[in-house]
Amino acid sequence: MIKILLVCNAGMSTSMLMGKMTAAAKEQNIEAEIWAIPDVRLNEEWPKADVILLGPQVAYLKARVETVTQGTRPVAAIDMLSYGRMNGTSVLAQAIALKG
């Protein structure tokens, strides 16, 4: 089981990506819990996650997120092309690679 937290400004565009990632996980028989939040909810949500992915529009938050999590979770910005194309398979693969 991998728990993936998606963070963006309002949580709306990442909600669409979350659906694509969930479908990709089911197709690949990967147990995944994926949810999307606006950045203002980060402090309450990050402890539940194994991996934190930032929408490209909030990539500038990476250092802050790493500080908040004290380096206990891998954090990365989602590739802009994968995000723009809503490529759930690619973003899921990124999360799995980050978890290691």
N, C-alpha and C positions, 0 to 999 in steps of 0.2 A: 504494500500500500504506500502510495506517495501522496502527500498533501501539498497542493500547489496553490499559493496565494498570488492572485493577479491584482496589481495596484495601478490605478490611473486617476485622473482628475475627478471624474464623477462616477466611475464604475460602469458606465453605459457601454462604451465600445468594448471594454474588456469582458463584459457580460456576453456579448456576441461571440467573442473569441473563446470564452469558457465553454460555450455550447459545442463549438467545433472541436475543442480539445477533449471534451467528455466523449463525444462520438468517436474520435480517433482512439481514445483509450479503450473503449468497448470493442472496437474493431480488432484491436491488437491484444485483447484479453489482459489488459493492464488494469489493476485495481488502483483507481485514482480518485481523490476527492479534490475538486478544483472549485475555487470560488473567487469572485471579483469584488473589490471594494474601492471606494474613493480613498485617496491618500489620508484624509482626516481620520479614518478609522484604523490606521496602521497600528497604533499603540495597543489597541484591544485585540486585534486579530493575529498579529505576527506569531505569538507563542504557539498557535495551533498548526503552523505551517512547517513543512520540511524544506521548502524552497520558496523564495519570493521573487517574482518576476514583475518588472516595472514596464508599463506601457512606454513607448518611445517619448511621448509628450511629458513624462515625469522622470525620465532617465537622470535628470539632474539631482534627484533625491537619493541616488545610490549611496553616497557617503553618509547621509543622515540615517538611512535605513540600517546601514552597517553599524553605525554608532548605537542606534536604538536597540538593535538585536545583539550588540556586543560581539559581533562576529560569529554568533552561534548558528546562523542560517546562511546558506549561499544566497547571494542576491545578484541579479543581473537584469539589464535592460533587454527587452524583447527586440529581436532583430526587426528593423523598420519594414523591410520587404515582407517578411512573414506576417507581421502585424497588419500591414496594409492589405494583404491578400487574405487575411483571416485564415492563415494556414495552420489549423489546429494540430496537424501531424508534426509539423516542423517545430512548433513552440513546445509541444509535449516532449519531443525528443530533446530540446534544449533543457527543459526542466529535469528530465531523467539524467542527462549528462552532468548537470550541476550537482545533483544529489550524490552521484557517484556510485 
